[in-house]
Structures are given as C-alpha cells and as structure tokens.
Amino acid sequence: MSALTKADMAERLYQEVGLNKREAKELVEAFFDEIRAALSHNEQVKLSGFGNFDLRDKKQRPGRNPKTGEEIPITARRVVTFRPGQKLKAKVEAYAGTQS
Amino acid sequence: MTKSELVELIASKQPQLSVKDVELAVKSLIEHMAQALSQGQRIEIRGFGSFSLHYRAPRVGRNPKTGETVKLDAKYVPHFKPGKELRDEVNDSLKAGY
C-alpha cells in the first residue's frame, strides 16, 4: 500500500467537503505550513483527535563518530516530538488486532 | 496552538473560504490521516515529515496498584519522524533565541 500524500488529502477534500481543486490543494498546503510555522516559533501544536506536536530542548552531550570512533560532542538542539492522542492510539491498536 | 486556532489562522489567509468551511476541511484532514494510520498506511509529507506505525512486542506488565501481573498483547503505536526542513527550522529557532 503506497503512502498517503498531500495530493490524496486534497482529492478527499474535493470529493467530500466540496472545495474546488485549487482550494483543496491550498488548504492542505496551509494546514502543514501553519503547523510548521508554529513549531518553528517554539509553539506547541495540539490537534485534538490526533495528537500533540511538542518541542524539547536537548543539552549538548558527548557523541562518537561510529565510523572512526572519534569523540565529537552532539551540540545542544531543539527537536519536535509527536505524542499521539488517546483516540488515535486506540484506533491504531485496533489495527494490530485485525492482523495475525 | 490548538486545532481551533489553526482553523482561524488558515481561514484568515483564505478569504474565499468561511471559518466553517475551513473547520470542516481540517476535521476531514485529521480524520483522513487517523484513518490511514489505523489501516497501517504510512503518511509522507515532503518537508514536514512522515507518520508510520511502530511495533511493540507482547510483554508481561504489572498493575502498579495491585502488583498483579498482566499479559499485554503485541500492538502498534503511531510514530512521527520530522522531515529535514522541519528539523532544521525548529533547531534554528533555538539559535535565534525563541
């Protein structure tokens, strides 16, 4: 099964919500662009029914180049983490139940 | 930012659509994504990241209240891997002092 893409999502908005093709495409772009913009301003994003995008600041820590074994520090950084909500977790667990 | 704030923000930049239209569309989008994952389908958004399922092996757990052991079945959990552009933008915000 191929991955779900922005084009698939726009098609669904066209089919089911009744946006025209251009509006549907713009809306999908805007959805991801605005989430990205918020996260890039260190703002958490909470989508009820789906999950939360959180930001975590990591301190510098010692690392190693796995090829050469050379010690190099991993610099301090900010990372995005996704915490799925209860509803999404429950839906996905149900999938596992239908396998095997 | 919450879902309703996101809806307002998108609507303010799409004057041809009402807040109601945007609200419906955002709900439908989220529903579509949740549905895909619940069927084991990956989601790939260039520049943003990808969502997939990670397997969790069955294990024996313990009820922390009673100390009773419980068998926990294998399951899948949703996982998000940020794309390079999102990773870089977020990390740059740290350097920019946000």
N, CA and C atoms of all chains as a GROMACS GRO file, in nm:
protein
  594
    1MET      N    1   0.085  -0.119   0.000
    1MET     CA    2   0.000   0.000   0.000
    1MET      C    3   0.090   0.125   0.000
    2SER      N    4   0.071   0.213  -0.098
    2SER     CA    5   0.156   0.331  -0.104
    2SER      C    6   0.115   0.431   0.003
    3ALA      N    7   0.206   0.522   0.036
    3ALA     CA    8   0.183   0.617   0.146
    3ALA      C    9   0.079   0.722   0.109
    4LEU      N   10   0.011   0.771   0.210
    4LEU     CA   11  -0.084   0.881   0.193
    4LEU      C   12  -0.005   1.010   0.170
    5THR      N   13  -0.044   1.087   0.069
    5THR     CA   14   0.028   1.211   0.036
    5THR      C   15  -0.067   1.331   0.040
    6LYS      N   16  -0.009   1.450   0.024
    6LYS     CA   17  -0.090   1.572   0.022
    6LYS      C   18  -0.190   1.568  -0.093
    7ALA      N   19  -0.149   1.509  -0.206
    7ALA     CA   20  -0.240   1.501  -0.322
    7ALA      C   21  -0.364   1.418  -0.287
    8ASP      N   22  -0.343   1.306  -0.215
    8ASP     CA   23  -0.458   1.222  -0.173
    8ASP      C   24  -0.551   1.300  -0.081
    9MET      N   25  -0.490   1.378   0.009
    9MET     CA   26  -0.571   1.454   0.106
    9MET      C   27  -0.651   1.562   0.035
   10ALA      N   28  -0.590   1.628  -0.064
   10ALA     CA   29  -0.660   1.732  -0.139
   10ALA      C   30  -0.776   1.669  -0.218
   11GLU      N   31  -0.752   1.553  -0.274
   11GLU     CA   32  -0.856   1.483  -0.351
   11GLU      C   33  -0.977   1.453  -0.262
   12ARG      N   34  -0.948   1.410  -0.138
   12ARG     CA   35  -1.056   1.380  -0.044
   12ARG      C   36  -1.137   1.506  -0.010
   13LEU      N   37  -1.066   1.620   0.007
   13LEU     CA   38  -1.136   1.745   0.039
   13LEU      C   39  -1.224   1.788  -0.078
   14TYR      N   40  -1.176   1.761  -0.198
   14TYR     CA   41  -1.253   1.793  -0.320
   14TYR      C   42  -1.378   1.705  -0.326
   15GLN      N   43  -1.358   1.575  -0.302
   15GLN     CA   44  -1.469   1.479  -0.312
   15GLN      C   45  -1.572   1.496  -0.201
   16GLU      N   46  -1.523   1.514  -0.077
   16GLU     CA   47  -1.615   1.504   0.036
   16GLU      C   48  -1.654   1.634   0.103
   17VAL      N   49  -1.569   1.737   0.092
   17VAL     CA   50  -1.602   1.862   0.159
   17VAL      C   51  -1.656   1.963   0.058
   18GLY      N   52  -1.632   1.935  -0.070
   18GLY     CA   53  -1.688   2.021  -0.173
   18GLY      C   54  -1.606   2.146  -0.203
   19LEU      N   55  -1.478   2.146  -0.161
   19LEU     CA   56  -1.390   2.255  -0.204
   19LEU      C   57  -1.356   2.231  -0.350
   20ASN      N   58  -1.325   2.339  -0.425
   20ASN     CA   59  -1.279   2.313  -0.561
   20ASN      C   60  -1.134   2.265  -0.555
   21LYS      N   61  -1.080   2.219  -0.667
   21LYS     CA   62  -0.949   2.154  -0.664
   21LYS      C   63  -0.839   2.247  -0.614
   22ARG      N   64  -0.847   2.375  -0.658
   22ARG     CA   65  -0.744   2.470  -0.616
   22ARG      C   66  -0.754   2.498  -0.466
   23GLU      N   67  -0.876   2.519  -0.417
   23GLU     CA   68  -0.896   2.544  -0.273
   23GLU      C   69  -0.848   2.426  -0.190
   24ALA      N   70  -0.880   2.306  -0.238
   24ALA     CA   71  -0.843   2.184  -0.164
   24ALA      C   72  -0.691   2.174  -0.152
   25LYS      N   73  -0.622   2.202  -0.264
   25LYS     CA   74  -0.477   2.193  -0.266
   25LYS      C   75  -0.417   2.298  -0.172
   26GLU      N   76  -0.471   2.420  -0.179
   26GLU     CA   77  -0.420   2.529  -0.095
   26GLU      C   78  -0.445   2.501   0.052
   27LEU      N   79  -0.559   2.441   0.082
   27LEU     CA   80  -0.590   2.414   0.222
   27LEU      C   81  -0.494   2.312   0.283
   28VAL      N   82  -0.463   2.208   0.206
   28VAL     CA   83  -0.371   2.106   0.256
   28VAL      C   84  -0.232   2.169   0.278
   29GLU      N   85  -0.189   2.252   0.182
   29GLU     CA   86  -0.060   2.321   0.197
   29GLU      C   87  -0.061   2.408   0.322
   30ALA      N   88  -0.170   2.486   0.339
   30ALA     CA   89  -0.179   2.578   0.452
   30ALA      C   90  -0.176   2.503   0.585
   31PHE      N   91  -0.244   2.390   0.590
   31PHE     CA   92  -0.250   2.309   0.712
   31PHE      C   93  -0.108   2.274   0.759
   32PHE      N   94  -0.029   2.216   0.671
   32PHE     CA   95   0.106   2.176   0.712
   32PHE      C   96   0.199   2.295   0.729
   33ASP      N   97   0.183   2.398   0.645
   33ASP     CA   98   0.268   2.518   0.657
   33ASP      C   99   0.247   2.588   0.791
   34GLU      N  100   0.121   2.600   0.833
   34GLU     CA  101   0.093   2.671   0.959
   34GLU      C  102   0.142   2.592   1.080
   35ILE      N  103   0.130   2.461   1.074
   35ILE     CA  104   0.182   2.379   1.185
   35ILE      C  105   0.334   2.396   1.192
   36ARG      N  106   0.395   2.391   1.076
   36ARG     CA  107   0.541   2.406   1.069
   36ARG      C  108   0.584   2.542   1.122
   37ALA      N  109   0.511   2.646   1.083
   37ALA     CA  110   0.546   2.782   1.127
   37ALA      C  111   0.535   2.795   1.279
   38ALA      N  112   0.427   2.738   1.336
   38ALA     CA  113   0.411   2.745   1.481
   38ALA      C  114   0.527   2.675   1.550
   39LEU      N  115   0.561   2.554   1.504
   39LEU     CA  116   0.669   2.477   1.566
   39LEU      C  117   0.802   2.551   1.552
   40SER      N  118   0.820   2.622   1.441
   40SER     CA  119   0.944   2.696   1.418
   40SER      C  120   0.953   2.821   1.503
   41HIS      N  121   0.842   2.856   1.571
   41HIS     CA  122   0.846   2.966   1.666
   41HIS      C  123   0.834   2.912   1.807
   42ASN      N  124   0.873   2.788   1.824
   42ASN     CA  125   0.874   2.722   1.955
   42ASN      C  126   0.735   2.716   2.017
   43GLU      N  127   0.633   2.700   1.933
   43GLU     CA  128   0.497   2.690   1.983
   43GLU      C  129   0.445   2.549   1.963
   44GLN      N  130   0.400   2.488   2.073
   44GLN     CA  131   0.342   2.353   2.068
   44GLN      C  132   0.215   2.354   1.984
   45VAL      N  133   0.184   2.245   1.916
   45VAL     CA  134   0.061   2.236   1.837
   45VAL      C  135  -0.021   2.117   1.887
   46LYS      N  136  -0.148   2.145   1.924
   46LYS     CA  137  -0.234   2.040   1.978
   46LYS      C  138  -0.352   2.018   1.884
   47LEU      N  139  -0.360   1.899   1.826
   47LEU     CA  140  -0.472   1.867   1.737
   47LEU      C  141  -0.557   1.761   1.804
   48SER      N  142  -0.668   1.804   1.861
   48SER     CA  143  -0.750   1.707   1.935
   48SER      C  144  -0.802   1.602   1.837
   49GLY      N  145  -0.806   1.479   1.881
   49GLY     CA  146  -0.846   1.368   1.795
   49GLY      C  147  -0.728   1.307   1.722
   50PHE      N  148  -0.612   1.372   1.729
   50PHE     CA  149  -0.494   1.320   1.659
   50PHE      C  150  -0.374   1.311   1.753
   51GLY      N  151  -0.323   1.427   1.795
   51GLY     CA  152  -0.210   1.423   1.887
   51GLY      C  153  -0.146   1.559   1.902
   52ASN      N  154  -0.039   1.566   1.982
   52ASN     CA  155   0.031   1.691   2.007
   52ASN      C  156   0.172   1.687   1.950
   53PHE      N  157   0.211   1.799   1.890
   53PHE     CA  158   0.350   1.816   1.847
   53PHE      C  159   0.417   1.902   1.953
   54ASP      N  160   0.512   1.844   2.025
   54ASP     CA  161   0.581   1.913   2.132
   54ASP      C  162   0.723   1.946   2.090
   55LEU      N  163   0.783   2.041   2.162
   55LEU     CA  164   0.922   2.079   2.135
   55LEU      C  165   1.004   2.049   2.259
   56ARG      N  166   1.122   1.993   2.237
   56ARG     CA  167   1.210   1.962   2.350
   56ARG      C  168   1.348   2.017   2.324
   57ASP      N  169   1.400   2.083   2.424
   57ASP     CA  170   1.537   2.134   2.414
   57ASP      C  171   1.633   2.032   2.473
   58LYS      N  172   1.730   1.992   2.392
   58LYS     CA  173   1.829   1.893   2.436
   58LYS      C  174   1.960   1.964   2.465
   59LYS      N  175   2.022   1.923   2.577
   59LYS     CA  176   2.152   1.980   2.609
   59LYS      C  177   2.262   1.914   2.525
   60GLN      N  178   2.375   1.977   2.518
   60GLN     CA  179   2.488   1.914   2.448
   60GLN      C  180   2.526   1.786   2.522
   61ARG      N  181   2.562   1.682   2.446
   61ARG     CA  182   2.605   1.557   2.511
   61ARG      C  183   2.718   1.496   2.430
   62PRO      N  184   2.798   1.411   2.495
   62PRO     CA  185   2.911   1.352   2.421
   62PRO      C  186   2.862   1.250   2.319
   63GLY      N  187   2.921   1.251   2.203
   63GLY     CA  188   2.886   1.154   2.100
   63GLY      C  189   3.013   1.096   2.041
   64ARG      N  190   2.995   1.012   1.940
   64ARG     CA  191   3.110   0.945   1.881
   64ARG      C  192   3.079   0.924   1.733
   65ASN      N  193   3.179   0.944   1.652
   65ASN     CA  194   3.162   0.909   1.511
   65ASN      C  195   3.169   0.757   1.500
   66PRO      N  196   3.059   0.693   1.461
   66PRO     CA  197   3.056   0.546   1.463
   66PRO      C  198   3.157   0.483   1.366
   67LYS      N  199   3.197   0.556   1.263
   67LYS     CA  200   3.294   0.501   1.168
   67LYS      C  201   3.435   0.505   1.222
   68THR      N  202   3.474   0.621   1.276
   68THR     CA  203   3.613   0.639   1.317
   68THR      C  204   3.634   0.619   1.466
   69GLY      N  205   3.524   0.621   1.545
   69GLY     CA  206   3.538   0.606   1.688
   69GLY      C  207   3.580   0.735   1.756
   70GLU      N  208   3.597   0.839   1.676
   70GLU     CA  209   3.641   0.969   1.727
   70GLU      C  210   3.531   1.032   1.813
   71GLU      N  211   3.567   1.091   1.926
   71GLU     CA  212   3.469   1.156   2.012
   71GLU      C  213   3.438   1.296   1.962
   72ILE      N  214   3.309   1.322   1.938
   72ILE     CA  215   3.267   1.458   1.900
   72ILE      C  216   3.140   1.493   1.975
   73PRO      N  217   3.133   1.614   2.030
   73PRO     CA  218   3.012   1.649   2.106
   73PRO      C  219   2.891   1.663   2.014
   74ILE      N  220   2.773   1.618   2.061
   74ILE     CA  221   2.648   1.642   1.991
   74ILE      C  222   2.595   1.773   2.048
   75THR      N  223   2.585   1.873   1.963
   75THR     CA  224   2.553   2.007   2.011
   75THR      C  225   2.412   2.016   2.066
   76ALA      N  226   2.388   2.117   2.150
   76ALA     CA  227   2.254   2.143   2.202
   76ALA      C  228   2.159   2.166   2.086
   77ARG      N  229   2.037   2.114   2.095
   77ARG     CA  230   1.943   2.132   1.985
   77ARG      C  231   1.798   2.128   2.034
   78ARG      N  232   1.710   2.174   1.946
   78ARG     CA  233   1.566   2.167   1.975
   78ARG      C  234   1.504   2.068   1.878
   79VAL      N  235   1.422   1.977   1.929
   79VAL     CA  236   1.362   1.874   1.844
   79VAL      C  237   1.210   1.870   1.860
   80VAL      N  238   1.143   1.822   1.754
   80VAL     CA  239   0.997   1.805   1.756
   80VAL      C  240   0.967   1.663   1.797
   81THR      N  241   0.874   1.644   1.889
   81THR     CA  242   0.828   1.509   1.918
   81THR      C  243   0.676   1.506   1.899
   82PHE      N  244   0.625   1.392   1.859
   82PHE     CA  245   0.480   1.377   1.841
   82PHE      C  246   0.427   1.283   1.946
   83ARG      N  247   0.325   1.328   2.018
   83ARG     CA  248   0.259   1.241   2.116
   83ARG      C  249   0.118   1.213   2.067
   84PRO      N  250   0.094   1.091   2.019
   84PRO     CA  251  -0.040   1.059   1.970
   84PRO      C  252  -0.143   1.068   2.083
   85GLY      N  253  -0.262   1.115   2.049
   85GLY     CA  254  -0.370   1.123   2.149
   85GLY      C  255  -0.433   0.987   2.173
   86GLN      N  256  -0.514   0.978   2.279
   86GLN     CA  257  -0.580   0.852   2.315
   86GLN      C  258  -0.661   0.794   2.200
   87LYS      N  259  -0.733   0.882   2.130
   87LYS     CA  260  -0.823   0.838   2.024
   87LYS      C  261  -0.744   0.773   1.910
   88LEU      N  262  -0.633   0.837   1.871
   88LEU     CA  263  -0.551   0.782   1.763
   88LEU      C  264  -0.485   0.652   1.807
   89LYS      N  265  -0.434   0.650   1.932
   89LYS     CA  266  -0.369   0.529   1.983
   89LYS      C  267  -0.466   0.410   1.981
   90ALA      N  268  -0.589   0.437   2.025
   90ALA     CA  269  -0.689   0.330   2.030
   90ALA      C  270  -0.720   0.278   1.889
   91LYS      N  271  -0.732   0.369   1.793
   91LYS     CA  272  -0.760   0.330   1.655
   91LYS      C  273  -0.650   0.242   1.598
   92VAL      N  274  -0.526   0.281   1.625
   92VAL     CA  275  -0.411   0.210   1.571
   92VAL      C  276  -0.393   0.073   1.636
   93GLU      N  277  -0.419   0.066   1.766
   93GLU     CA  278  -0.411  -0.063   1.834
   93GLU      C  279  -0.511  -0.162   1.777
   94ALA      N  280  -0.626  -0.110   1.740
   94ALA     CA  281  -0.729  -0.195   1.682
   94ALA      C  282  -0.680  -0.257   1.551
   95TYR      N  283  -0.596  -0.182   1.480
   95TYR     CA  284  -0.538  -0.236   1.356
   95TYR      C  285  -0.458  -0.361   1.385
   96ALA      N  286  -0.373  -0.356   1.489
   96ALA     CA  287  -0.289  -0.470   1.525
   96ALA      C  288  -0.376  -0.592   1.550
   97GLY      N  289  -0.493  -0.568   1.610
   97GLY     CA  290  -0.583  -0.678   1.642
   97GLY      C  291  -0.639  -0.748   1.519
   98THR      N  292  -0.645  -0.674   1.407
   98THR     CA  293  -0.703  -0.733   1.286
   98THR      C  294  -0.598  -0.802   1.200
   99GLN      N  295  -0.471  -0.790   1.240
   99GLN     CA  296  -0.366  -0.860   1.164
   99GLN      C  297  -0.366  -1.009   1.200
  100SER      N  298  -0.253  -1.069   1.213
  100SER     CA  299  -0.229  -1.209   1.251
  100SER      C  300  -0.336  -1.312   1.220
  101MET      N  301  -0.060   2.614   1.996
  101MET     CA  302  -0.171   2.640   1.904
  101MET      C  303  -0.264   2.519   1.906
  102THR      N  304  -0.392   2.546   1.918
  102THR     CA  305  -0.492   2.439   1.918
  102THR      C  306  -0.552   2.424   1.779
  103LYS      N  307  -0.635   2.322   1.764
  103LYS     CA  308  -0.700   2.299   1.635
  103LYS      C  309  -0.785   2.420   1.595
  104SER      N  310  -0.860   2.476   1.691
  104SER     CA  311  -0.946   2.589   1.654
  104SER      C  312  -0.865   2.714   1.620
  105GLU      N  313  -0.751   2.733   1.686
  105GLU     CA  314  -0.664   2.845   1.649
  105GLU      C  315  -0.605   2.825   1.509
  106LEU      N  316  -0.571   2.701   1.479
  106LEU     CA  317  -0.520   2.668   1.346
  106LEU      C  318  -0.625   2.697   1.239
  107VAL      N  319  -0.749   2.661   1.269
  107VAL     CA  320  -0.860   2.686   1.176
  107VAL      C  321  -0.875   2.836   1.152
  108GLU      N  322  -0.875   2.915   1.259
  108GLU     CA  323  -0.888   3.062   1.247
  108GLU      C  324  -0.776   3.120   1.161
  109LEU      N  325  -0.657   3.072   1.188
  109LEU     CA  326  -0.538   3.122   1.117
  109LEU      C  327  -0.547   3.093   0.967
  110ILE      N  328  -0.584   2.971   0.932
  110ILE     CA  329  -0.595   2.934   0.791
  110ILE      C  330  -0.707   3.016   0.726
  111ALA      N  331  -0.820   3.027   0.797
  111ALA     CA  332  -0.935   3.100   0.742
  111ALA      C  333  -0.900   3.247   0.716
  112SER      N  334  -0.819   3.305   0.805
  112SER     CA  335  -0.785   3.447   0.790
  112SER      C  336  -0.702   3.472   0.665
  113LYS      N  337  -0.635   3.366   0.617
  113LYS     CA  338  -0.550   3.381   0.498
  113LYS      C  339  -0.617   3.327   0.372
  114GLN      N  340  -0.738   3.269   0.387
  114GLN     CA  341  -0.812   3.215   0.273
  114GLN      C  342  -0.948   3.285   0.268
  115PRO      N  343  -0.949   3.412   0.226
  115PRO     CA  344  -1.073   3.490   0.236
  115PRO      C  345  -1.192   3.431   0.159
  116GLN      N  346  -1.164   3.347   0.060
  116GLN     CA  347  -1.277   3.290  -0.017
  116GLN      C  348  -1.346   3.177   0.059
  117LEU      N  349  -1.286   3.131   0.170
  117LEU     CA  350  -1.348   3.023   0.248
  117LEU      C  351  -1.396   3.076   0.383
  118SER      N  352  -1.512   3.026   0.426
  118SER     CA  353  -1.562   3.065   0.559
  118SER      C  354  -1.490   2.985   0.666
  119VAL      N  355  -1.496   3.034   0.791
  119VAL     CA  356  -1.436   2.961   0.903
  119VAL      C  357  -1.497   2.821   0.911
  120LYS      N  358  -1.628   2.815   0.885
  120LYS     CA  359  -1.699   2.687   0.889
  120LYS      C  360  -1.642   2.588   0.787
  121ASP      N  361  -1.617   2.636   0.665
  121ASP     CA  362  -1.558   2.550   0.560
  121ASP      C  363  -1.422   2.498   0.603
  122VAL      N  364  -1.340   2.590   0.656
  122VAL     CA  365  -1.204   2.552   0.696
  122VAL      C  366  -1.211   2.452   0.810
  123GLU      N  367  -1.305   2.474   0.902
  123GLU     CA  368  -1.320   2.384   1.016
  123GLU      C  369  -1.354   2.242   0.968
  124LEU      N  370  -1.449   2.235   0.876
  124LEU     CA  371  -1.487   2.105   0.819
  124LEU      C  372  -1.369   2.038   0.750
  125ALA      N  373  -1.296   2.117   0.672
  125ALA     CA  374  -1.184   2.064   0.596
  125ALA      C  375  -1.073   2.012   0.689
  126VAL      N  376  -1.042   2.089   0.794
  126VAL     CA  377  -0.936   2.047   0.887
  126VAL      C  378  -0.979   1.919   0.961
  127LYS      N  379  -1.104   1.914   1.001
  127LYS     CA  380  -1.154   1.792   1.065
  127LYS      C  381  -1.141   1.672   0.972
  128SER      N  382  -1.179   1.692   0.847
  128SER     CA  383  -1.173   1.586   0.747
  128SER      C  384  -1.030   1.540   0.724
  129LEU      N  385  -0.937   1.638   0.718
  129LEU     CA  386  -0.794   1.608   0.701
  129LEU      C  387  -0.742   1.519   0.813
  130ILE      N  388  -0.772   1.560   0.936
  130ILE     CA  389  -0.724   1.486   1.053
  130ILE      C  390  -0.785   1.346   1.056
  131GLU      N  391  -0.912   1.339   1.023
  131GLU     CA  392  -0.982   1.212   1.018
  131GLU      C  393  -0.919   1.118   0.913
  132HIS      N  394  -0.886   1.178   0.797
  132HIS     CA  395  -0.824   1.102   0.688
  132HIS      C  396  -0.688   1.045   0.732
  133MET      N  397  -0.611   1.128   0.802
  133MET     CA  398  -0.478   1.084   0.848
  133MET      C  399  -0.490   0.973   0.952
  134ALA      N  400  -0.584   0.990   1.046
  134ALA     CA  401  -0.603   0.889   1.152
  134ALA      C  402  -0.650   0.758   1.090
  135GLN      N  403  -0.737   0.769   0.992
  135GLN     CA  404  -0.791   0.651   0.924
  135GLN      C  405  -0.680   0.576   0.851
  136ALA      N  406  -0.594   0.651   0.782
  136ALA     CA  407  -0.483   0.588   0.708
  136ALA      C  408  -0.394   0.509   0.805
  137LEU      N  409  -0.355   0.574   0.915
  137LEU     CA  410  -0.267   0.507   1.012
  137LEU      C  411  -0.335   0.384   1.072
  138SER      N  412  -0.463   0.394   1.098
  138SER     CA  413  -0.533   0.282   1.161
  138SER      C  414  -0.546   0.164   1.065
  139GLN      N  415  -0.520   0.188   0.935
  139GLN     CA  416  -0.518   0.078   0.838
  139GLN      C  417  -0.376   0.036   0.805
  140GLY      N  418  -0.282   0.091   0.881
  140GLY     CA  419  -0.142   0.053   0.860
  140GLY      C  420  -0.076   0.126   0.745
  141GLN      N  421  -0.140   0.233   0.696
  141GLN     CA  422  -0.082   0.308   0.584
  141GLN      C  423   0.008   0.420   0.636
  142ARG      N  424   0.126   0.435   0.575
  142ARG     CA  425   0.216   0.546   0.610
  142ARG      C  426   0.162   0.677   0.556
  143ILE      N  427   0.208   0.789   0.615
  143ILE     CA  428   0.175   0.921   0.562
  143ILE      C  429   0.308   0.991   0.535
  144GLU      N  430   0.325   1.043   0.415
  144GLU     CA  431   0.451   1.112   0.382
  144GLU      C  432   0.424   1.252   0.331
  145ILE      N  433   0.473   1.350   0.406
  145ILE     CA  434   0.456   1.491   0.369
  145ILE      C  435   0.594   1.552   0.352
  146ARG      N  436   0.631   1.580   0.228
  146ARG     CA  437   0.765   1.632   0.198
  146ARG      C  438   0.791   1.760   0.276
  147GLY      N  439   0.907   1.768   0.340
  147GLY     CA  440   0.945   1.888   0.413
  147GLY      C  441   0.891   1.891   0.555
  148PHE      N  442   0.783   1.817   0.579
  148PHE     CA  443   0.720   1.816   0.712
  148PHE      C  444   0.763   1.692   0.789
  149GLY      N  445   0.737   1.576   0.729
  149GLY     CA  446   0.779   1.454   0.795
  149GLY      C  447   0.689   1.338   0.755
  150SER      N  448   0.711   1.224   0.821
  150SER     CA  449   0.629   1.108   0.788
  150SER      C  450   0.575   1.044   0.916
  151PHE      N  451   0.457   0.986   0.902
  151PHE     CA  452   0.394   0.912   1.011
  151PHE      C  453   0.391   0.765   0.973
  152SER      N  454   0.424   0.680   1.068
  152SER     CA  455   0.418   0.536   1.041
  152SER      C  456   0.382   0.466   1.171
  153LEU      N  457   0.373   0.334   1.166
  153LEU     CA  458   0.343   0.258   1.287
  153LEU      C  459   0.468   0.187   1.334
  154HIS      N  460   0.489   0.185   1.464
  154HIS     CA  461   0.597   0.106   1.522
  154HIS      C  462   0.537  -0.010   1.601
  155TYR      N  463   0.599  -0.126   1.585
  155TYR     CA  464   0.553  -0.248   1.652
  155TYR      C  465   0.599  -0.252   1.796
  156ARG      N  466   0.512  -0.292   1.884
  156ARG     CA  467   0.552  -0.316   2.024
  156ARG      C  468   0.526  -0.464   2.054
  157ALA      N  469   0.632  -0.535   2.090
  157ALA     CA  470   0.620  -0.679   2.116
  157ALA      C  471   0.530  -0.705   2.238
  158PRO      N  472   0.470  -0.823   2.245
  158PRO     CA  473   0.389  -0.855   2.364
  158PRO      C  474   0.481  -0.862   2.486
  159ARG      N  475   0.428  -0.828   2.602
  159ARG     CA  476   0.512  -0.833   2.722
  159ARG      C  477   0.423  -0.859   2.843
  160VAL      N  478   0.490  -0.893   2.950
  160VAL     CA  479   0.417  -0.912   3.074
  160VAL      C  480   0.434  -0.786   3.157
  161GLY      N  481   0.326  -0.722   3.189
  161GLY     CA  482   0.332  -0.600   3.267
  161GLY      C  483   0.279  -0.625   3.406
  162ARG      N  484   0.269  -0.518   3.482
  162ARG     CA  485   0.226  -0.532   3.620
  162ARG      C  486   0.131  -0.418   3.653
  163ASN      N  487   0.024  -0.449   3.717
  163ASN     CA  488  -0.064  -0.343   3.765
  163ASN      C  489   0.004  -0.277   3.884
  164PRO      N  490   0.042  -0.149   3.869
  164PRO     CA  491   0.121  -0.085   3.976
  164PRO      C  492   0.044  -0.076   4.109
  165LYS      N  493  -0.087  -0.079   4.103
  165LYS     CA  494  -0.166  -0.069   4.228
  165LYS      C  495  -0.169  -0.201   4.303
  166THR      N  496  -0.197  -0.309   4.230
  166THR     CA  497  -0.218  -0.438   4.298
  166THR      C  498  -0.094  -0.528   4.292
  167GLY      N  499   0.000  -0.498   4.203
  167GLY     CA  500   0.119  -0.582   4.189
  167GLY      C  501   0.092  -0.705   4.105
  168GLU      N  502  -0.031  -0.719   4.061
  168GLU     CA  503  -0.074  -0.833   3.980
  168GLU      C  504  -0.007  -0.828   3.842
  169THR      N  505   0.036  -0.943   3.789
  169THR     CA  506   0.094  -0.941   3.654
  169THR      C  507  -0.018  -0.949   3.551
  170VAL      N  508   0.002  -0.878   3.440
  170VAL     CA  509  -0.096  -0.882   3.330
  170VAL      C  510  -0.024  -0.905   3.198
  171LYS      N  511  -0.082  -0.990   3.116
  171LYS     CA  512  -0.025  -1.012   2.983
  171LYS      C  513  -0.069  -0.900   2.890
  172LEU      N  514   0.029  -0.836   2.825
  172LEU     CA  515  -0.005  -0.729   2.731
  172LEU      C  516   0.024  -0.779   2.590
  173ASP      N  517  -0.076  -0.768   2.504
  173ASP     CA  518  -0.062  -0.814   2.366
  173ASP      C  519   0.034  -0.725   2.287
  174ALA      N  520   0.082  -0.781   2.176
  174ALA     CA  521   0.159  -0.701   2.082
  174ALA      C  522   0.069  -0.590   2.029
  175LYS      N  523   0.128  -0.476   1.997
  175LYS     CA  524   0.045  -0.368   1.942
  175LYS      C  525   0.130  -0.279   1.852
  176TYR      N  526   0.061  -0.189   1.785
  176TYR     CA  527   0.128  -0.088   1.704
  176TYR      C  528   0.102   0.048   1.765
  177VAL      N  529   0.203   0.135   1.759
  177VAL     CA  530   0.185   0.272   1.807
  177VAL      C  531   0.224   0.369   1.695
  178PRO      N  532   0.154   0.483   1.686
  178PRO     CA  533   0.187   0.581   1.583
  178PRO      C  534   0.323   0.646   1.611
  179HIS      N  535   0.397   0.670   1.504
  179HIS     CA  536   0.528   0.734   1.518
  179HIS      C  537   0.544   0.844   1.415
  180PHE      N  538   0.601   0.958   1.456
  180PHE     CA  539   0.626   1.068   1.363
  180PHE      C  540   0.776   1.092   1.351
  181LYS      N  541   0.824   1.100   1.227
  181LYS     CA  542   0.964   1.134   1.204
  181LYS      C  543   0.966   1.268   1.130
  182PRO      N  544   1.013   1.374   1.197
  182PRO     CA  545   1.015   1.505   1.131
  182PRO      C  546   1.105   1.502   1.008
  183GLY      N  547   1.065   1.574   0.904
  183GLY     CA  548   1.146   1.585   0.784
  183GLY      C  549   1.262   1.681   0.807
  184LYS      N  550   1.358   1.679   0.716
  184LYS     CA  551   1.479   1.759   0.734
  184LYS      C  552   1.448   1.908   0.746
  185GLU      N  553   1.359   1.959   0.662
  185GLU     CA  554   1.328   2.102   0.666
  185GLU      C  555   1.268   2.143   0.800
  186LEU      N  556   1.173   2.063   0.849
  186LEU     CA  557   1.111   2.094   0.979
  186LEU      C  558   1.215   2.085   1.090
  187ARG      N  559   1.297   1.981   1.086
  187ARG     CA  560   1.403   1.964   1.188
  187ARG      C  561   1.494   2.086   1.191
  188ASP      N  562   1.537   2.128   1.072
  188ASP     CA  563   1.630   2.241   1.065
  188ASP      C  564   1.565   2.371   1.112
  189GLU      N  565   1.440   2.395   1.069
  189GLU     CA  566   1.371   2.518   1.108
  189GLU      C  567   1.354   2.527   1.259
  190VAL      N  568   1.315   2.413   1.318
  190VAL     CA  569   1.292   2.410   1.462
  190VAL      C  570   1.424   2.430   1.538
  191ASN      N  571   1.528   2.369   1.487
  191ASN     CA  572   1.657   2.383   1.553
  191ASN      C  573   1.711   2.525   1.538
  192ASP      N  574   1.686   2.587   1.422
  192ASP     CA  575   1.729   2.726   1.402
  192ASP      C  576   1.659   2.821   1.498
  193SER      N  577   1.535   2.786   1.538
  193SER     CA  578   1.461   2.874   1.629
  193SER      C  579   1.531   2.879   1.765
  194LEU      N  580   1.599   2.773   1.800
  194LEU     CA  581   1.676   2.770   1.926
  194LEU      C  582   1.791   2.869   1.917
  195LYS      N  583   1.863   2.864   1.802
  195LYS     CA  584   1.977   2.954   1.782
  195LYS      C  585   1.930   3.099   1.774
  196ALA      N  586   1.807   3.119   1.719
  196ALA     CA  587   1.755   3.256   1.705
  196ALA      C  588   1.705   3.310   1.839
  197GLY      N  589   1.702   3.222   1.939
  197GLY     CA  590   1.670   3.267   2.074
  197GLY      C  591   1.522   3.270   2.110
  198TYR      N  592   1.439   3.195   2.041
  198TYR     CA  593   1.297   3.187   2.079
  198TYR      C  594   1.280   3.107   2.206
   0.00000   0.00000   0.00000
